[in-house]
Amino acid sequence: MRFGAAAGHATEAGRAGVTQSVMGTGAAGLNLTGRDLGRPDLGRAGRLAGWLAVLCLALSSSGCLLTKDLPDPALDIPPAYKQAGKKNPLDAPPTLDWWHGFRSLELTHLMEEAQTVNLDIAAATARFQQADAQARIAGAVLLPALQLNGSESYSRTSGSSQSGLSIGGREVVNYSASLSASYELDFWGKNRDAAQAAEETAIANRFDRDVVALTTLTSVATAYFQVLASQDRLKVAQRNIASATRILDAIKQRLSAGTGTDLDVAQQESVLANQRALVPPLRQTLDQNINALATLVSRPPESVRVAGGTLDRIAIPRVTPGLPSEILTQRPDIRRQEAQLASATANVGNARAQFFPSIQLTGQGGYQSSSLSSLFQPHAAFFSMVGSLTQPIFDGGRILGNFEFTKARQDELLQTYRKTVVQSFADVDNALTSIRETTIRLRLQRDVVASSRRAFQLAGDQLRAGTADIVTVLNVQLTLFQAEDALVQAQLARLLAIISLYQALGGGWEPRMERPVDAL
């Protein structure tokens, strides 16, 4: 981590002394150089050497105010997650292609396609490319600006009459070729801080792209599992409709035999109608999730074919969350907030440097002649050098307001960074709790389904034998229908909990480099 409160305070305390020494040295250098340049016995080489000395002094002093550290977030990082439990030897950190752990070929294809064609990821990539260009623009002021100029001018004066004599106009042709340069001495680190702020913003945009990619991939996995769950629930609904139809036929047979009533038939018809009414919403959910997958892979729904299958064929990966300290380098949103905080810290340095003078050096040299053939002769050469200093005196509080604004912005991003880190720990613990509880729920729900099926089978046998109470049959079949649908939802909940753990951990982790046995 790049945080250190003591270093930051030491840097602030040392800025004033450094500033005074730099201003004193720079002023003395400029004055001596001015006197030397004014001496008539100093040649062109001496004057050039004097300017180079000033430039070297400026460059050596430039940026000496840049030593700064990010503010200390004062975070208490726990040694382990509260819900992590004991480490299982079969558990492993999530890999970069973490979706392979579910062992679904169709899911893998959708994930790989989304990584290459998803429009949100493409837009995020374009944003960090824009940030890279902005960083190059901001860094351009750290280098001298050179400009080559060439011109040809043609002019003719008007004719005049003096003492009755007519004098014709004079034609003048002038050629010139010159090279001009300008450079701002970055004594106080203003330009360097601005360039650093732009670079950190570009880094933040790169991590923002990773955040978008992780969100996209988890959305693909979630939508795909929703498709499988909808297909499973449709199958359960169809089985329940078939079972309710068989029960209705048995009750009608009892009515024909005189052992049943019209009320019994009406009640079973109501059960059957309710089961049939569940089918349209499930089909709607299925179509909506397929359309969501189509959007995530940037294709129209008409061109997307999702075979799906069943949740029973999805493998359950075993993942260890690792240590809480590792998540600080794994989650892209934390890295993004850290880069944004670094950018804000550099902006504070830039705003502070605006209180100091701005020193600009400009120079121009070249050739100028009225004849093109003699343009580059020694006698046609010319040059000029100018040094200027601008010190803000009164601006209505603009510089002070900008400095206070950047300080407040830095504090805002510091608090946002702290919240992101703390929230990441809570996200992992919530995901671990969800995995544990949904696993328990799934195991108990399977017991419920097994018991309900046995009770339904016994009730059906008694119904066909004519010894079953119709109320008992109705209750048993409703319990079974609800238990089977709840089982599918419990399977989906556990898979979504695993996805939430991958997202909370920052997706896949880079493989760790293990030392070879021979090197030990």
C-alpha positions in Angstrom: 0.0 0.0 0.0 1.1 3.6 -0.7 -0.2 5.1 2.5 1.8 6.7 5.3 0.5 9.5 7.5 4.0 10.3 9.0 5.5 10.6 5.6 2.7 12.8 4.4 3.1 15.2 7.4 6.8 15.3 6.9 6.4 16.2 3.3 4.0 19.1 4.2 6.4 20.4 6.8 9.3 20.4 4.4 7.5 22.1 1.6 8.0 25.7 3.0 11.7 25.4 3.5 12.2 23.8 0.1 10.1 26.5 -1.5 12.2 29.3 0.0 15.5 27.7 -1.0 14.3 27.2 -4.6 13.0 30.7 -4.9 16.2 32.2 -3.5 18.5 30.1 -5.8 16.4 30.7 -8.9 16.3 34.5 -8.4 20.0 34.7 -7.8 20.7 32.6 -10.9 18.5 34.8 -13.1 20.0 38.0 -11.8 23.6 36.8 -12.4 22.7 35.7 -15.8 21.2 39.0 -16.6 24.3 40.9 -15.6 26.5 38.5 -17.5 24.4 38.9 -20.6 24.7 42.6 -20.3 28.5 42.6 -20.5 29.7 43.8 -23.9 32.8 41.5 -23.8 30.7 38.3 -23.4 30.4 36.5 -26.7 27.5 34.5 -28.1 28.9 31.2 -26.7 29.1 32.8 -23.2 25.5 34.0 -23.4 24.4 30.6 -24.5 26.3 28.9 -21.7 24.6 31.3 -19.2 21.2 30.3 -20.4 22.0 26.7 -20.3 23.2 27.1 -16.8 19.9 28.6 -15.8 18.0 25.8 -17.6 20.1 23.1 -15.9 19.5 24.7 -12.5 15.8 24.9 -13.2 15.5 21.4 -14.3 17.5 20.2 -11.2 15.1 22.1 -9.0 12.0 21.3 -10.9 9.5 19.0 -9.2 11.3 19.1 -5.8 7.8 19.7 -4.2 6.4 16.5 -5.6 7.4 14.1 -2.8 4.0 13.3 -1.4 2.2 10.2 0.0 -1.4 9.3 -0.1 -3.3 10.0 3.1 -3.4 7.2 5.7 -6.9 5.5 5.5 -6.4 4.2 9.1 -8.2 0.9 8.3 -8.3 -2.1 10.5 -7.9 -5.2 8.3 -9.1 -8.4 10.0 -6.7 -11.4 10.0 -9.5 -13.7 8.6 -13.1 -13.6 7.5 -15.7 -14.2 10.1 -17.6 -16.7 8.0 -14.5 -18.4 6.4 -14.5 -21.4 8.8 -11.8 -24.1 8.6 -9.8 -24.3 5.4 -10.6 -27.4 3.3 -7.7 -29.0 1.3 -10.0 -29.2 -1.7 -10.6 -25.5 -1.7 -8.6 -23.2 -4.0 -8.5 -19.5 -4.9 -10.7 -18.6 -7.9 -8.8 -18.8 -11.2 -9.0 -16.2 -13.9 -11.5 -18.4 -15.8 -13.5 -19.1 -12.7 -16.6 -20.1 -14.7 -15.0 -23.3 -15.8 -15.6 -24.6 -12.3 -19.3 -25.1 -13.1 -18.3 -27.5 -15.9 -20.9 -26.2 -18.4 -19.6 -25.9 -22.0 -22.5 -23.6 -23.1 -21.8 -21.3 -20.1 -18.1 -21.2 -21.1 -18.9 -20.2 -24.7 -21.2 -17.4 -23.5 -18.6 -16.1 -21.1 -15.9 -16.0 -23.7 -18.2 -14.4 -26.2 -19.2 -11.7 -23.7 -15.6 -10.8 -23.0 -15.0 -10.0 -26.7 -18.3 -8.5 -27.9 -20.0 -7.0 -24.8 -20.8 -3.3 -25.5 -20.4 -2.2 -21.9 -16.9 -3.6 -21.8 -16.1 -2.0 -25.2 -17.4 1.4 -23.9 -15.2 1.0 -20.8 -12.2 0.2 -22.9 -12.8 3.4 -25.0 -13.0 5.4 -21.8 -9.6 4.3 -20.5 -8.2 5.0 -24.0 -9.5 8.5 -23.7 -7.9 8.8 -20.3 -4.6 7.6 -21.7 -4.8 10.4 -24.4 -5.6 12.9 -21.7 -2.6 11.8 -19.7 -0.4 12.4 -22.8 -1.9 15.8 -23.2 -1.3 16.7 -19.5 2.3 15.5 -19.7 3.1 17.5 -22.8 3.8 20.7 -20.8 6.7 19.0 -19.1 8.7 19.2 -22.3 9.7 22.2 -24.3 7.4 23.3 -27.2 9.3 23.7 -30.5 7.9 25.3 -33.6 9.4 25.7 -37.0 8.4 28.7 -39.0 9.1 29.7 -42.6 7.7 32.6 -44.5 8.0 34.7 -47.7 6.6 38.2 -47.7 6.2 40.4 -50.8 5.3 44.1 -50.5 5.2 47.1 -52.8 5.1 50.8 -51.7 2.9 53.2 -53.6 4.4 55.8 -56.0 4.7 59.5 -55.0 5.3 62.8 -56.7 7.9 65.2 -55.3 8.7 68.6 -57.0 6.9 67.5 -60.1 8.9 64.3 -60.3 7.1 61.0 -60.3 8.9 58.3 -58.2 7.8 54.7 -58.7 6.9 52.4 -55.8 9.5 50.1 -54.3 9.0 46.3 -54.2 10.4 44.4 -51.2 10.7 40.6 -50.9 11.7 39.1 -47.5 12.4 35.5 -46.7 12.7 34.1 -43.2 13.2 30.7 -41.5 13.2 30.3 -37.8 12.9 27.9 -34.9 11.0 29.0 -31.8 10.9 27.3 -28.4 9.1 27.8 -25.1 9.4 26.1 -21.8 7.8 26.7 -18.4 10.1 26.0 -15.5 8.3 23.6 -13.2 9.9 24.8 -10.0 7.0 24.0 -7.8 5.8 20.8 -9.5 2.5 22.2 -10.8 2.8 20.6 -14.3 4.2 17.4 -13.0 1.4 17.1 -10.5 -1.2 17.7 -13.2 0.5 15.0 -15.3 0.5 12.6 -12.4 -3.2 13.2 -11.7 -4.0 12.4 -15.4 -1.9 9.2 -15.2 -3.7 8.1 -12.1 -7.0 8.8 -13.7 -6.0 6.7 -16.6 -5.1 3.9 -14.2 -8.5 4.3 -12.5 -10.2 4.0 -15.8 -8.4 0.7 -16.5 -9.7 -0.7 -13.2 -13.1 0.6 -14.0 -13.0 -1.5 -17.2 -12.2 -4.5 -15.0 -15.2 -3.7 -12.8 -17.5 -3.5 -15.8 -16.0 -6.8 -17.1 -16.6 -8.6 -13.8 -20.1 -7.3 -13.6 -20.8 -8.4 -17.1 -19.5 -11.9 -16.5 -21.4 -12.4 -13.3 -24.6 -11.2 -15.1 -24.0 -13.8 -17.8 -23.7 -16.5 -15.3 -26.7 -15.3 -13.3 -28.9 -15.1 -16.4 -27.7 -18.5 -17.6 -28.6 -20.2 -14.3 -31.9 -18.4 -14.3 -32.6 -20.0 -17.7 -31.7 -23.5 -16.3 -33.9 -22.9 -13.3 -36.8 -21.7 -15.4 -36.5 -24.9 -17.6 -36.4 -27.1 -14.5 -39.4 -25.3 -13.0 -41.3 -25.8 -16.2 -40.5 -29.5 -16.1 -41.7 -29.7 -12.5 -44.9 -27.9 -13.5 -45.5 -30.3 -16.4 -45.0 -33.3 -14.1 -47.3 -31.8 -11.5 -50.0 -31.1 -14.2 -49.7 -34.8 -15.2 -49.9 -35.9 -11.6 -52.9 -33.7 -10.9 -54.6 -35.0 -14.1 -54.2 -38.6 -12.9 -55.7 -37.7 -9.5 -58.6 -36.0 -11.2 -59.3 -39.1 -13.3 -59.2 -41.2 -10.1 -61.6 -38.9 -8.4 -64.0 -38.9 -11.4 -63.9 -42.7 -11.3 -64.9 -42.6 -7.6 -67.7 -40.2 -8.6 -68.9 -42.7 -11.2 -68.8 -45.5 -8.6 -70.8 -43.4 -6.2 -68.0 -43.0 -3.6 -67.1 -39.5 -4.6 -68.8 -36.1 -4.8 -68.9 -33.2 -7.2 -67.1 -31.2 -4.6 -64.2 -33.6 -4.7 -64.0 -33.2 -8.5 -64.3 -29.4 -8.3 -61.5 -29.2 -5.7 -59.1 -31.3 -7.8 -60.0 -29.3 -10.9 -59.0 -26.2 -9.0 -55.6 -27.7 -8.2 -55.1 -28.7 -11.8 -56.0 -25.2 -13.0 -53.6 -23.6 -10.5 -50.8 -25.7 -11.8 -51.5 -24.8 -15.4 -51.6 -21.1 -14.5 -48.0 -21.4 -13.2 -46.7 -22.2 -16.7 -47.0 -18.8 -18.5 -45.0 -16.8 -15.9 -42.3 -19.4 -16.0 -42.1 -19.3 -19.8 -42.0 -15.5 -19.6 -39.1 -15.6 -17.1 -37.3 -18.1 -19.4 -37.7 -15.8 -22.5 -36.6 -12.7 -20.5 -33.4 -14.3 -19.3 -32.6 -15.6 -22.8 -33.1 -12.1 -24.1 -30.8 -10.8 -21.3 -28.1 -13.2 -22.4 -28.5 -11.9 -26.0 -28.0 -8.4 -24.8 -24.9 -9.3 -22.9 -23.4 -10.9 -26.0 -24.5 -8.0 -28.2 -26.8 -10.0 -30.4 -30.5 -9.7 -31.2 -32.6 -12.3 -29.4 -33.7 -13.9 -32.7 -30.1 -15.0 -33.3 -29.4 -16.5 -29.9 -30.1 -20.1 -29.2 -29.7 -21.3 -25.6 -30.0 -25.0 -25.2 -29.9 -24.9 -21.4 -30.6 -28.1 -19.7 -30.9 -28.6 -15.9 -29.3 -27.4 -12.8 -28.6 -30.9 -11.7 -25.7 -31.1 -14.3 -24.0 -28.0 -13.0 -20.9 -28.8 -10.8 -20.4 -26.9 -7.6 -16.8 -25.4 -7.4 -15.0 -25.2 -4.0 -13.4 -21.9 -3.5 -11.4 -20.4 -0.6 -11.7 -16.7 0.1 -8.1 -16.4 1.1 -7.0 -13.6 3.5 -8.8 -10.2 3.8 -5.5 -8.4 3.0 -5.4 -10.2 -0.4 -8.7 -8.7 -1.5 -7.1 -5.2 -1.5 -5.1 -6.1 -4.6 -7.7 -8.4 -6.2 -10.9 -6.3 -6.3 -10.8 -3.9 -9.2 -13.2 -1.4 -7.5 -10.8 -1.0 -4.6 -7.9 -0.5 -7.0 -10.0 2.0 -8.9 -10.8 4.0 -5.8 -7.1 3.9 -4.8 -6.1 5.3 -8.2 -8.7 8.0 -7.9 -7.4 9.0 -4.5 -3.9 9.2 -5.9 -5.1 11.4 -8.7 -6.9 13.7 -6.2 -3.7 13.9 -4.1 -1.7 15.0 -7.1 -4.4 17.6 -7.9 -3.9 19.0 -4.4 -0.2 19.5 -5.1 -1.1 21.2 -8.4 -3.5 23.5 -6.7 -0.9 24.4 -4.0 1.8 25.1 -6.6 -0.5 27.7 -8.2 0.3 30.1 -5.3 3.9 30.4 -6.6 5.3 32.3 -9.5 5.2 30.9 -13.0 8.5 31.2 -14.9 8.4 31.0 -18.7 11.4 30.8 -21.0 11.0 31.6 -24.7 13.5 31.8 -27.5 13.6 32.2 -31.2 16.4 32.0 -33.7 16.7 31.7 -37.5 17.6 33.5 -40.7 16.0 36.5 -42.4 17.0 37.9 -45.8 15.7 39.8 -48.8 17.4 37.3 -51.1 16.6 33.6 -51.1 20.2 32.8 -52.1 21.7 34.5 -49.1 19.0 33.4 -46.6 21.3 30.9 -44.7 24.4 33.1 -44.7 25.9 34.0 -41.3 25.0 37.7 -41.6 21.3 36.8 -42.0 21.1 35.0 -38.7 19.0 36.4 -35.8 17.9 35.2 -32.3 16.0 36.4 -29.3 15.7 35.1 -25.7 13.1 36.1 -23.2 12.5 35.1 -19.6 9.3 36.0 -17.9 7.9 35.6 -14.3 4.3 35.9 -13.3 3.3 36.0 -9.7 -0.4 36.0 -8.8 -1.2 38.8 -6.4 -5.0 39.2 -6.3 -7.5 37.0 -8.1 -10.5 37.3 -5.9 -9.8 34.0 -4.0 -9.9 31.8 -7.1 -6.6 30.0 -6.4 -7.5 29.6 -2.7 -10.9 28.3 -3.5 -9.5 25.8 -6.0 -7.0 24.6 -3.4 -9.7 24.1 -0.8 -11.9 22.4 -3.4 -9.2 19.9 -4.3 -8.5 19.2 -0.6 -12.2 18.5 0.1 -12.3 16.3 -3.0 -9.3 14.4 -1.7 -11.0 13.8 1.6 -14.2 12.7 -0.2 -12.3 10.1 -2.2 -10.4 9.0 1.0 -13.7 8.2 2.7 -15.1 6.5 -0.4 -12.0 4.3 -0.5 -12.4 3.4 3.1 -16.0 2.5 2.6 -15.2 0.4 -0.5 -12.6 -1.6 1.5 -14.9 -2.1 4.5 -17.8 -3.0 2.2 -15.6 -5.6 0.4 -15.1 -7.5 3.7 -18.8 -7.5 4.3 -19.5 -8.7 0.8 -17.2 -11.7 1.2 -18.7 -12.6 4.6 -22.3 -12.2 3.2 -21.4 -14.5 0.3 -19.9 -17.1 2.6 -22.9 -17.0 4.8 -25.2 -17.3 1.8 -23.3 -20.3 0.5 -23.5 -22.0 3.9 -27.1 -21.3 4.5 -28.3 -22.1 1.0 -26.4 -25.4 1.1 -28.2 -26.3 4.3 -31.5 -25.2 2.9 -30.9 -27.4 -0.3 -30.1 -30.5 1.8 -33.2 -30.0 4.0 -35.4 -29.3 0.9 -34.3 -32.5 -0.7 -35.5 -34.3 2.5 -38.8 -32.5 2.2 -39.2 -33.6 -1.5 -38.3 -37.2 -0.7 -40.9 -37.3 2.1 -43.5 -35.6 0.1 -43.1 -38.0 -2.8 -43.5 -41.0 -0.6 -46.6 -39.4 1.0 -48.0 -38.6 -2.4 -47.4 -42.2 -3.6 -49.2 -43.6 -0.6 -52.1 -41.3 -1.0 -52.4 -42.2 -4.6 -52.5 -45.9 -3.8 -55.1 -45.3 -1.1 -57.2 -43.2 -3.6 -57.2 -45.9 -6.2 -58.1 -48.5 -3.5 -61.0 -46.2 -2.4 -59.7 -45.8 1.2 -58.1 -42.4 1.0 -59.6 -39.2 2.4 -59.9 -36.6 -0.5 -58.8 -33.8 1.8 -55.6 -35.7 2.6 -54.9 -36.3 -1.1 -55.3 -32.7 -1.9 -53.0 -31.5 0.9 -50.4 -34.1 0.0 -50.2 -33.3 -3.7 -50.1 -29.5 -3.0 -47.2 -30.1 -0.6 -45.3 -32.1 -3.2 -45.9 -29.6 -5.9 -44.6 -26.7 -3.8 -41.7 -28.8 -2.4 -40.4 -29.7 -5.9 -40.6 -26.1 -7.1 -38.8 -24.9 -3.9 -36.1 -27.5 -4.5 -35.3 -25.9 -7.9 -35.2 -22.4 -6.3 -32.9 -23.7 -3.6 -30.5 -25.0 -6.2 -30.6 -21.7 -8.0 -30.0 -19.8 -4.7 -26.9 -21.8 -3.9 -25.4 -21.2 -7.4 -26.2 -17.4 -7.2 -24.5 -17.4 -3.8 -21.3 -18.9 -5.3 -21.4 -16.3 -8.1 -21.7 -13.5 -5.5 -18.6 -14.9 -3.8 -16.6 -14.8 -7.0 -17.8 -11.2 -7.5 -17.0 -10.2 -3.9 -13.5 -11.6 -4.3 -12.9 -9.6 -7.5 -13.3 -12.4 -10.0 -10.3 -14.6 -10.9 -6.9 -14.3 -9.3 -3.5 -14.4 -11.0 -1.8 -17.8 -10.5 0.7 -17.7 -7.7 4.3 -18.4 -8.6 5.5 -21.4 -6.6 9.2 -22.0 -6.1 10.5 -25.2 -7.7 11.4 -28.0 -5.3 15.1 -28.0 -6.5 15.4 -24.3 -5.5 14.5 -25.0 -1.9 
